[in-house]
């Protein structure tokens, strides 16, 4: 896999938090940022899918997460 370098500007507080997590986790800053970006993009994709499916779910009576959990559990 070809990797691309991207420059990201962080304020000093965020940089300090990133460095602290890197130090305690044993991972480097790039690994933490890649993981955070993957998670964020996954959440965005999930939210997009959820919005597209909501009309179908509502038509079948699923109005809340609890409605879904009741049928799944």
C-alpha positions in Angstrom: 0.0 0.0 0.0 1.4 3.4 -1.0 1.3 5.9 1.8 0.8 9.6 1.4 2.1 12.3 3.7 -0.4 14.9 4.8 0.3 18.0 6.9 -2.1 18.6 9.8 -1.9 21.7 11.9 -2.8 21.2 15.6 -3.2 23.7 18.4 -0.8 23.2 21.3 -3.4 21.6 23.6 -4.3 19.0 21.0 -0.7 18.4 20.3 0.0 17.9 24.0 -2.9 15.4 24.2 -1.6 13.5 21.2 1.9 13.3 22.6 0.6 12.2 26.0 -1.5 9.4 24.4 1.4 8.4 22.2 3.7 8.2 25.2 1.3 6.1 27.3 0.2 3.8 24.5 3.6 3.1 22.9 2.2 4.1 19.5 3.5 6.9 17.4 1.6 10.1 16.5 0.9 8.9 13.0 -0.6 5.6 14.1 -2.9 7.4 16.5 -4.0 10.0 13.9 -4.6 7.2 11.3 -6.7 5.2 13.8 -8.7 8.3 14.8 -9.4 9.2 11.2 -10.5 5.6 10.4 -12.9 5.7 13.3 -14.3 9.1 12.4 -14.8 8.1 8.7 -16.5 4.8 9.9 -18.9 6.8 12.1 -19.7 9.2 9.2 -20.3 6.2 6.9 -22.6 4.6 9.5 -24.5 7.8 10.0 -25.0 8.1 6.2 -26.3 4.6 6.0 -28.6 5.1 8.9 -30.1 8.2 7.3 -30.7 6.2 4.1 -32.3 3.3 5.9 -34.5 5.3 8.4 -37.5 5.6 6.0 -37.6 1.8 5.6 -37.1 1.2 9.3 -39.8 3.7 10.2 -42.2 2.1 7.7 -41.8 -1.2 9.6 -42.3 0.4 13.0 -38.7 0.9 14.1 -38.7 4.4 15.5 -36.0 4.2 18.1 -32.9 2.1 18.8 -34.8 0.4 21.6 -37.3 -0.9 19.0 -34.5 -2.5 17.2 -32.9 -3.9 20.3 -36.1 -5.5 21.4 -36.4 -7.5 18.2 -32.8 -8.4 18.1 -32.4 -9.4 21.7 
